[in-house]
Amino acid sequence: MPKYSELLRDDLIEFREYQDKIALKSVEKNTLIVIPTALGKTIITIIALSILIEDGGKCIFLAPTRPLVHQHASNIRKFLKLPSDQIAEVTGEIKKSLREELYHSARVIVSTPQVINNDSSLFSDIRDDVKVVIFDEAHRAIGNYSYVEVANFFSRSRIIATTASPGGDRSKIDQIIQNLKITDLEIRDENSPDVVAYIKGIDTELVRIPTPPGPLEIIDGLKDMLTEMINKLQSFSLRIQGHSRKELISLGDYIFTEIKRGNKYFYSAARFRTFAILLDYLLEFAETQGVLPFHAYLQDMRRENAKAKKIVNDPRMISIEKRAEELSTQPLSQHTPKMAKIIEILRERNNEKSIVFCHYRITANILTNILKKEGFLCEKFIGQSSRKEGRGMTQKEQSSTIQSFREGEIKVLVATQVGEEGLDVPAADTVIFYEPVPSEVRSIQRRGRTGRFGKGKVYVLTMENTRDFSYYYAAGRKEKKMKNILRDGKGNLQTTFDSFD
């Protein structure tokens, strides 16, 4: 093991050539590190920061959420030979006067970008003491996200940014590079020669599930209602080609511009657009989630959404709702077949550690309850915010659940997006996508939760003849495009990765 810095507990770190190369490069230049999940991005950044602040100065280590801030602070305390009071975990819950004291006294400040951005004035006399700023989950550094302002403020500091995927859009990747003042790219994938020895492999299986007759009736009914609403919108000479929700949302600017111009006729168009979007959400639930989550979502809409009154009280929707109630009394495979398939897969995998990723919290809640009734040692893992579907998990509850999963007290974790990004969720033998997600970033993050210590298995569940397939192929196209963009490099950026197939 090379001797990097007197600050580093190098006896706790296994030497890996790619980590060594990337860490030393990022000491020299502002670097964006793109590397698969579980290959040690945090270790790389800790090696680099230990070198950069060894002779004095400070590091700011940024993460997008408080749980991630806590996780990184714990790792830094573990690997650096610094007194605990010189590693400060700073959140907005700490009084501003105390935050200012911490900024001056600490050597390593771990925080969210929003807090550091809001406190920029407190750094005015110590800005040059900040030798390095680290941006975790760097794909967020676009638009008006606080990472952008922080990078501008600390532009004289070394910048190190990490992500498992910067996204599949060239303009977005360019924006991240520009916003974070990046001059060097360090990129690896599963095929890179210096990484391949640490990749245990992931076998991905696309599971095609036929849509049962009952749910098909509901889907067809919803499609008829949505088509009727789109026809009404088209009567305003609005061009709607793909019937996607994105397209419907984008109509808003034009409709509201017409209303501002005094065209009162477009008030009706605004209502029809709202109804169409609501119907599309209902259709997505019916197609991708199954009858039980669809029914729960429809009931929530009836209770909570005043704008949906016309939709939920339509006689056709009342008939659809009754049909959903009837189907719910039948075997799971007849109305919510993805949940039946998950039970089948988990039993086949013989009680292995498994993570099921669900896009919607409603689905996660229902699935967790069903799996518990089926005898699985199962808990949900959701975000901290409370919503109409129920309260979120506290940071303490999240930590406790992760620890129980790590120790084997829980065998199945049903996770929403909070389990995808950054948090140190223990590795699983099996990962199940309840539904494909059209985001290549999220697909990569989900897959990265397996294949760490042995060959992993990923199942992607899809309902035949639904938007599941368009989402699945969209993520694949974007991931391939991302790799091509990174392979090409841009301008004077030095790309040092080996191969993207």
C-alpha positions as CSV (number, residue, x, y, z in Angstrom):
1,M,0.0,0.0,0.0
2,P,1.5,3.4,-1.0
3,K,2.0,6.0,1.7
4,Y,-0.4,8.7,0.6
5,S,-0.7,10.9,3.6
6,E,0.0,11.0,7.3
7,L,-3.7,11.7,7.8
8,L,-4.9,8.5,6.2
9,R,-5.4,5.2,8.0
10,D,-4.0,3.3,5.1
11,D,-4.0,0.0,7.0
12,L,-7.8,0.0,6.7
13,I,-7.7,0.3,2.9
14,E,-7.1,-2.5,0.4
15,F,-4.8,-1.4,-2.4
16,R,-6.5,-1.2,-5.8
17,E,-4.7,0.1,-8.8
18,Y,-7.7,2.0,-10.3
19,Q,-8.4,3.7,-7.0
20,D,-4.7,4.7,-6.8
21,K,-4.6,6.1,-10.3
22,I,-7.9,8.0,-10.0
23,A,-7.1,9.5,-6.6
24,L,-3.7,10.8,-7.7
25,K,-5.1,12.2,-10.9
26,S,-7.9,14.0,-9.0
27,V,-5.3,15.6,-6.7
28,E,-3.7,17.3,-9.8
29,K,-6.8,18.4,-11.7
30,N,-10.5,19.2,-11.2
31,T,-11.9,15.7,-11.9
32,L,-15.2,14.1,-12.7
33,I,-15.1,10.4,-11.6
34,V,-17.6,8.1,-13.3
35,I,-17.4,4.6,-11.9
36,P,-19.9,1.8,-11.2
37,T,-21.5,1.6,-7.8
38,A,-19.6,-0.4,-5.1
39,L,-16.1,0.2,-6.5
40,G,-15.1,2.7,-3.9
41,K,-15.8,6.2,-5.0
42,T,-15.7,7.3,-1.3
43,I,-12.3,5.7,-0.7
44,I,-10.9,7.4,-3.8
45,T,-12.1,10.8,-2.6
46,I,-10.8,10.3,1.0
47,I,-7.4,9.3,-0.3
48,A,-7.3,12.5,-2.5
49,L,-8.6,14.8,0.3
50,S,-6.0,13.4,2.8
51,I,-3.2,14.4,0.4
52,L,-4.7,17.8,-0.4
53,I,-5.2,18.9,3.2
54,E,-2.2,17.1,4.8
55,D,-0.1,20.2,5.1
56,G,-3.1,22.4,6.2
57,G,-6.4,23.7,5.0
58,K,-9.9,22.4,4.8
59,C,-12.1,20.1,2.8
60,I,-15.8,20.5,2.1
61,F,-17.5,17.2,1.3
62,L,-21.0,17.7,-0.2
63,A,-23.9,15.2,-0.5
64,P,-27.5,15.8,-1.5
65,T,-29.3,14.4,1.6
66,R,-28.8,14.4,5.3
67,P,-28.6,10.6,5.6
68,L,-25.8,10.7,3.0
69,V,-24.0,13.5,4.9
70,H,-24.1,11.3,8.0
71,Q,-22.8,8.3,6.1
72,H,-19.9,10.2,4.6
73,A,-19.0,11.8,7.9
74,S,-18.8,8.3,9.5
75,N,-16.6,7.0,6.7
76,I,-14.2,10.0,7.0
77,R,-13.9,9.6,10.7
78,K,-13.1,5.9,10.1
79,F,-10.4,6.5,7.5
80,L,-8.7,9.8,8.6
81,K,-6.5,10.3,11.7
82,L,-8.2,13.5,12.7
83,P,-9.7,14.3,16.0
84,S,-13.5,13.9,15.9
85,D,-14.1,17.6,16.5
86,Q,-12.2,18.4,13.3
87,I,-14.7,16.5,11.2
88,A,-17.9,18.4,11.3
89,E,-21.3,17.2,10.2
90,V,-23.2,20.4,9.4
91,T,-26.9,20.5,8.6
92,G,-29.5,23.3,8.6
93,E,-30.7,22.0,12.0
94,I,-27.6,23.5,13.6
95,K,-27.8,27.2,14.6
96,K,-26.1,29.6,12.2
97,S,-23.8,30.9,14.9
98,L,-22.6,27.4,15.8
99,R,-22.2,26.6,12.1
100,E,-19.9,29.5,11.7
101,E,-17.7,28.3,14.5
102,L,-17.6,24.8,13.0
103,Y,-16.6,26.2,9.6
104,H,-13.6,27.9,11.2
105,S,-12.5,25.1,13.6
106,A,-13.1,21.9,11.5
107,R,-10.7,20.5,8.9
108,V,-13.3,18.5,7.1
109,I,-16.9,19.9,6.7
110,V,-19.5,17.4,5.6
111,S,-22.8,19.1,4.5
112,T,-25.5,19.5,2.0
113,P,-25.0,22.0,-0.8
114,Q,-28.0,24.1,0.2
115,V,-26.5,24.7,3.7
116,I,-23.1,25.7,2.3
117,N,-24.6,27.9,-0.4
118,N,-26.8,29.7,2.1
119,D,-23.8,30.2,4.4
120,S,-21.3,31.4,1.7
121,S,-20.9,34.7,3.5
122,L,-19.6,32.8,6.5
123,F,-16.7,31.6,4.4
124,S,-15.6,35.0,3.1
125,D,-12.5,35.2,5.3
126,I,-11.6,31.4,5.1
127,R,-12.5,30.7,1.4
128,D,-8.8,30.2,0.5
129,D,-8.3,27.8,3.3
130,V,-10.7,25.4,1.5
131,K,-8.2,23.3,-0.6
132,V,-10.8,20.8,-2.0
133,V,-14.5,20.6,-2.5
134,I,-16.0,17.1,-3.1
135,F,-19.4,16.8,-4.9
136,D,-21.1,13.4,-4.4
137,E,-23.8,12.3,-6.8
138,A,-22.5,14.9,-9.2
139,H,-25.2,14.2,-11.9
140,R,-27.3,16.7,-9.9
141,A,-25.0,19.6,-10.8
142,I,-27.4,21.1,-13.4
143,G,-29.9,23.9,-13.6
144,N,-30.2,25.9,-10.4
145,Y,-29.2,23.1,-8.0
146,S,-27.0,24.4,-5.2
147,Y,-23.9,22.5,-6.4
148,V,-23.6,25.0,-9.2
149,E,-23.4,28.0,-6.9
150,V,-21.0,26.3,-4.5
151,A,-18.7,25.4,-7.4
152,N,-18.6,29.0,-8.5
153,F,-17.9,30.3,-5.0
154,F,-15.1,27.8,-4.4
155,S,-13.7,28.0,-8.0
156,R,-10.1,28.5,-6.6
157,S,-10.3,25.2,-4.7
158,R,-9.6,21.7,-6.2
159,I,-12.9,20.2,-7.3
160,I,-13.6,16.4,-7.2
161,A,-16.9,15.1,-8.4
162,T,-18.3,11.5,-8.3
163,T,-21.2,9.7,-9.9
164,A,-22.2,6.2,-11.1
165,S,-23.8,7.9,-14.1
166,P,-23.8,11.5,-15.4
167,G,-26.8,10.8,-17.7
168,G,-27.3,10.0,-21.3
169,D,-27.7,13.5,-22.7
170,R,-24.7,15.3,-24.1
171,S,-25.9,18.7,-23.2
172,K,-26.4,17.6,-19.6
173,I,-23.0,16.0,-19.4
174,D,-21.5,19.2,-20.8
175,Q,-23.4,21.2,-18.3
176,I,-22.1,19.1,-15.4
177,I,-18.5,19.5,-16.7
178,Q,-18.9,23.3,-17.1
179,N,-20.7,23.9,-13.8
180,L,-18.2,22.0,-11.8
181,K,-15.1,23.5,-13.6
182,I,-14.0,19.9,-14.6
183,T,-10.8,19.6,-16.6
184,D,-10.3,15.8,-16.4
185,L,-12.5,12.8,-16.7
186,E,-11.7,9.5,-14.9
187,I,-14.1,6.9,-16.2
188,R,-14.3,3.1,-15.7
189,D,-17.0,0.6,-16.5
190,E,-17.4,-3.1,-15.8
191,N,-15.1,-4.0,-18.7
192,S,-12.1,-1.8,-17.8
193,P,-9.0,-4.0,-17.3
194,D,-8.1,-2.5,-13.9
195,V,-11.7,-2.9,-12.6
196,V,-12.8,-6.2,-14.0
197,A,-11.2,-8.2,-11.3
198,Y,-13.5,-6.5,-8.7
199,I,-16.7,-7.0,-10.7
200,K,-18.4,-10.2,-9.8
201,G,-20.9,-10.0,-12.6
202,I,-24.6,-9.4,-12.9
203,D,-27.1,-11.5,-14.8
204,T,-30.1,-9.5,-15.9
205,E,-33.3,-11.1,-16.9
206,L,-36.2,-9.3,-18.5
207,V,-39.4,-11.0,-17.1
208,R,-42.4,-10.6,-19.5
209,I,-45.7,-11.0,-17.6
210,P,-49.0,-11.3,-19.7
211,T,-51.7,-8.8,-18.7
212,P,-54.6,-10.8,-17.2
213,P,-58.1,-10.1,-18.7
214,G,-59.4,-8.2,-15.7
215,P,-56.7,-5.5,-15.6
216,L,-56.9,-5.4,-19.4
217,E,-60.5,-4.2,-19.1
218,I,-59.5,-1.4,-16.7
219,I,-56.6,-0.4,-19.0
220,D,-58.8,-0.3,-22.0
221,G,-61.4,1.8,-20.2
222,L,-58.8,4.3,-19.0
223,K,-57.4,4.5,-22.5
224,D,-60.8,5.4,-23.9
225,M,-61.3,8.1,-21.4
226,L,-57.8,9.5,-22.1
227,T,-58.3,9.4,-25.9
228,E,-61.5,11.4,-25.5
229,M,-59.8,14.0,-23.4
230,I,-56.9,14.3,-25.9
231,N,-59.5,14.7,-28.7
232,K,-61.0,17.6,-26.8
233,L,-57.5,19.2,-26.5
234,Q,-56.9,18.8,-30.2
235,S,-60.1,20.7,-30.9
236,F,-58.1,23.7,-29.8
237,S,-55.8,23.1,-32.7
238,L,-53.2,21.8,-30.3
239,R,-50.9,19.2,-31.9
240,I,-50.5,16.1,-29.7
241,Q,-48.6,13.3,-31.4
242,G,-47.2,10.8,-28.9
243,H,-49.9,11.1,-26.2
244,S,-47.2,11.1,-23.5
245,R,-47.5,12.8,-20.2
246,K,-44.3,14.8,-21.0
247,E,-46.1,16.2,-24.1
248,L,-49.2,17.0,-22.2
249,I,-47.3,18.9,-19.5
250,S,-45.4,20.8,-22.2
251,L,-48.7,22.1,-23.6
252,G,-49.1,24.2,-20.4
253,D,-46.8,27.0,-21.5
254,Y,-48.8,27.6,-24.7
255,I,-52.2,27.3,-23.1
256,F,-51.4,29.7,-20.3
257,T,-49.8,32.2,-22.7
258,E,-53.1,32.2,-24.7
259,I,-55.1,32.8,-21.4
260,K,-52.8,35.7,-20.5
261,R,-53.5,37.2,-24.0
262,G,-57.2,37.2,-23.0
263,N,-58.2,34.1,-24.9
264,K,-60.8,32.8,-22.3
265,Y,-61.6,29.9,-24.6
266,F,-58.3,28.3,-23.4
267,Y,-59.6,28.0,-19.8
268,S,-61.4,24.9,-21.0
269,A,-58.2,23.7,-22.6
270,A,-56.3,24.1,-19.3
271,R,-59.0,22.0,-17.6
272,F,-58.9,19.3,-20.3
273,R,-55.1,19.2,-20.0
274,T,-55.3,18.7,-16.2
275,F,-57.8,15.9,-16.7
276,A,-55.6,14.2,-19.3
277,I,-52.6,14.3,-17.0
278,L,-54.6,12.8,-14.2
279,L,-55.9,10.1,-16.4
280,D,-52.4,9.3,-17.7
281,Y,-51.2,8.8,-14.1
282,L,-54.1,6.4,-13.5
283,L,-53.3,4.6,-16.7
284,E,-49.7,4.3,-15.7
285,F,-50.7,2.7,-12.4
286,A,-53.0,0.3,-14.1
287,E,-50.4,-0.7,-16.7
288,T,-47.2,-0.9,-14.6
289,Q,-48.3,-1.4,-11.0
290,G,-51.3,-3.6,-11.0
291,V,-54.8,-3.4,-9.7
292,L,-54.1,-3.1,-6.0
293,P,-51.8,0.0,-6.3
294,F,-54.1,1.4,-9.0
295,H,-57.1,1.1,-6.7
296,A,-55.3,2.7,-3.7
297,Y,-54.1,5.6,-5.9
298,L,-57.6,6.2,-7.3
299,Q,-59.0,6.3,-3.8
300,D,-56.3,8.8,-2.7
301,M,-57.2,10.9,-5.8
302,R,-60.8,10.8,-4.8
303,R,-60.1,11.9,-1.2
304,E,-57.2,14.4,-1.8
305,N,-57.4,16.0,-5.2
306,A,-60.2,18.5,-5.7
307,K,-59.2,19.0,-9.4
308,A,-59.9,15.3,-10.0
309,K,-63.6,15.5,-9.0
310,K,-64.9,15.4,-12.6
311,I,-62.7,12.4,-13.4
312,V,-63.4,10.3,-10.4
313,N,-67.2,10.9,-10.5
314,D,-67.5,10.0,-14.2
315,P,-69.8,7.0,-14.5
316,R,-67.1,5.2,-16.5
317,M,-64.5,5.7,-13.7
318,I,-67.0,4.6,-11.1
319,S,-67.5,1.4,-13.1
320,I,-63.7,0.9,-13.4
321,E,-63.4,1.4,-9.6
322,K,-66.0,-1.3,-8.9
323,R,-64.3,-3.6,-11.3
324,A,-61.0,-3.1,-9.5
325,E,-62.7,-3.9,-6.1
326,E,-64.1,-7.1,-7.6
327,L,-60.8,-8.2,-9.0
328,S,-59.1,-7.5,-5.6
329,T,-60.9,-10.4,-4.1
330,Q,-59.4,-12.8,-6.6
331,P,-55.9,-14.5,-6.5
332,L,-53.1,-12.1,-6.8
333,S,-52.0,-13.4,-10.2
334,Q,-55.3,-12.4,-11.6
335,H,-55.1,-8.7,-10.8
336,T,-51.6,-7.7,-9.6
337,P,-49.4,-10.3,-11.3
338,K,-46.1,-8.6,-10.6
339,M,-46.6,-9.1,-6.9
340,A,-47.4,-12.8,-7.5
341,K,-44.2,-13.1,-9.7
342,I,-42.1,-11.5,-7.0
343,I,-43.3,-14.1,-4.4
344,E,-42.4,-16.8,-6.9
345,I,-38.9,-15.4,-7.6
346,L,-38.1,-14.9,-3.9
347,R,-39.1,-18.5,-3.2
348,E,-37.0,-19.7,-6.1
349,R,-34.0,-17.7,-4.8
350,N,-34.4,-19.6,-1.5
351,N,-34.4,-16.8,1.1
352,E,-31.4,-14.9,-0.4
353,K,-30.9,-11.3,0.5
354,S,-33.1,-9.4,-2.0
355,I,-34.0,-5.8,-2.7
356,V,-37.2,-5.0,-4.6
357,F,-37.2,-1.5,-6.1
358,C,-40.6,0.3,-6.5
359,H,-41.1,3.6,-8.1
360,Y,-44.2,4.4,-6.1
361,R,-44.5,4.4,-2.3
362,I,-48.1,3.1,-2.5
363,T,-46.8,0.0,-4.3
364,A,-44.0,-0.4,-1.7
365,N,-46.4,-0.2,1.2
366,I,-48.8,-2.8,-0.4
367,L,-46.0,-5.2,-1.5
368,T,-44.3,-5.1,2.0
369,N,-47.6,-6.0,3.7
370,I,-48.2,-8.9,1.2
371,L,-44.7,-10.3,1.6
372,K,-45.0,-10.2,5.4
373,K,-48.3,-12.2,5.2
374,E,-46.5,-14.7,2.9
375,G,-43.9,-15.3,5.6
376,F,-41.0,-13.3,4.3
377,L,-38.7,-11.4,6.6
378,C,-39.4,-8.1,4.9
379,E,-39.4,-4.4,5.6
380,K,-39.9,-1.3,3.5
381,F,-37.2,1.3,3.0
382,I,-38.6,4.7,2.0
383,G,-37.7,8.4,2.2
384,Q,-38.1,10.8,5.2
385,S,-40.9,13.0,3.8
386,S,-44.4,12.3,4.9
387,R,-47.1,12.1,2.2
388,K,-50.7,11.2,1.8
389,E,-49.7,7.6,1.5
390,G,-48.3,7.8,5.1
391,R,-45.5,9.2,7.1
392,G,-41.9,8.7,6.0
393,M,-39.1,7.0,7.9
394,T,-36.9,8.9,10.3
395,Q,-33.1,8.8,9.7
396,K,-32.9,6.6,12.8
397,E,-35.5,4.2,11.3
398,Q,-33.7,4.1,8.0
399,S,-30.4,3.3,9.7
400,S,-32.0,0.6,11.9
401,T,-33.6,-1.0,8.8
402,I,-30.4,-1.0,6.9
403,Q,-28.5,-2.6,9.8
404,S,-31.1,-5.3,10.2
405,F,-30.8,-6.1,6.5
406,R,-27.0,-6.1,6.8
407,E,-27.2,-8.6,9.7
408,G,-29.7,-10.9,8.0
409,E,-32.6,-10.1,10.4
410,I,-34.4,-8.8,7.3
411,K,-34.1,-10.8,4.1
412,V,-36.2,-8.7,1.7
413,L,-36.0,-4.9,1.5
414,V,-38.7,-3.1,-0.5
415,A,-37.2,0.2,-1.4
416,T,-38.3,3.3,-3.2
417,Q,-35.8,5.7,-4.9
418,V,-34.1,6.5,-1.6
419,G,-32.5,3.0,-1.8
420,E,-31.0,3.7,-5.2
421,E,-28.9,6.8,-4.7
422,G,-25.7,6.8,-2.6
423,L,-27.0,5.4,0.7
424,D,-24.9,2.5,1.9
425,V,-27.6,-0.1,1.4
426,P,-25.9,-3.5,1.9
427,A,-25.3,-5.7,-1.2
428,A,-28.1,-8.1,-2.1
429,D,-27.9,-11.4,-4.0
430,T,-31.0,-10.5,-5.9
431,V,-32.4,-7.2,-7.2
432,I,-35.9,-7.0,-8.6
433,F,-37.2,-4.0,-10.5
434,Y,-40.9,-3.9,-9.9
435,E,-41.0,-1.8,-13.0
436,P,-38.4,-0.5,-15.5
437,V,-37.4,3.2,-15.0
438,P,-36.7,5.3,-18.1
439,S,-33.7,6.9,-16.4
440,E,-30.4,5.4,-17.1
441,V,-29.0,6.9,-13.9
442,R,-31.6,5.1,-11.8
443,S,-31.3,1.8,-13.7
444,I,-27.5,1.8,-13.1
445,Q,-27.9,2.6,-9.4
446,R,-30.5,-0.1,-9.0
447,R,-28.4,-2.7,-10.6
448,G,-25.4,-1.6,-8.6
449,R,-27.0,-3.0,-5.4
450,T,-26.0,-6.6,-6.4
451,G,-22.9,-8.3,-7.8
452,R,-20.6,-6.9,-5.1
453,F,-19.3,-10.0,-3.4
454,G,-20.6,-12.7,-5.8
455,K,-22.5,-13.0,-9.1
456,G,-25.7,-11.0,-8.8
457,K,-29.1,-11.6,-10.3
458,V,-31.4,-8.8,-11.5
459,Y,-35.0,-9.3,-12.6
460,V,-36.8,-6.5,-14.5
461,L,-40.6,-7.1,-14.4
462,T,-42.6,-5.9,-17.4
463,M,-46.3,-6.2,-18.2
464,E,-46.7,-7.1,-21.9
465,N,-48.1,-4.4,-24.2
466,T,-47.7,-1.6,-21.7
467,R,-45.4,1.4,-21.3
468,D,-43.0,-0.8,-19.3
469,F,-41.3,-1.8,-22.5
470,S,-40.8,1.8,-23.7
471,Y,-39.3,2.7,-20.3
472,Y,-37.0,-0.4,-20.4
473,Y,-35.6,0.4,-23.9
474,A,-35.4,4.1,-23.2
475,A,-33.1,3.5,-20.2
476,G,-31.0,1.1,-22.3
477,R,-30.6,3.6,-25.2
478,K,-29.7,6.4,-22.8
479,E,-27.1,4.3,-21.0
480,K,-25.5,3.3,-24.3
481,K,-25.6,6.9,-25.5
482,M,-23.9,8.0,-22.2
483,K,-21.1,5.6,-22.7
484,N,-20.5,6.8,-26.3
485,I,-20.5,10.4,-25.2
486,L,-18.0,9.7,-22.5
487,R,-15.9,7.6,-24.8
488,D,-15.6,10.4,-27.3
489,G,-14.6,13.0,-24.7
490,K,-14.9,16.6,-25.5
491,G,-12.6,19.6,-26.0
492,N,-9.4,19.4,-23.9
493,L,-10.7,16.9,-21.4
494,Q,-8.5,13.9,-20.9
495,T,-10.4,10.6,-20.9
496,T,-8.6,7.7,-19.3
497,F,-11.1,4.9,-19.2
498,D,-10.4,1.8,-21.1
499,S,-13.5,0.4,-23.0
500,F,-17.2,0.9,-23.3
501,D,-18.8,-1.8,-25.5
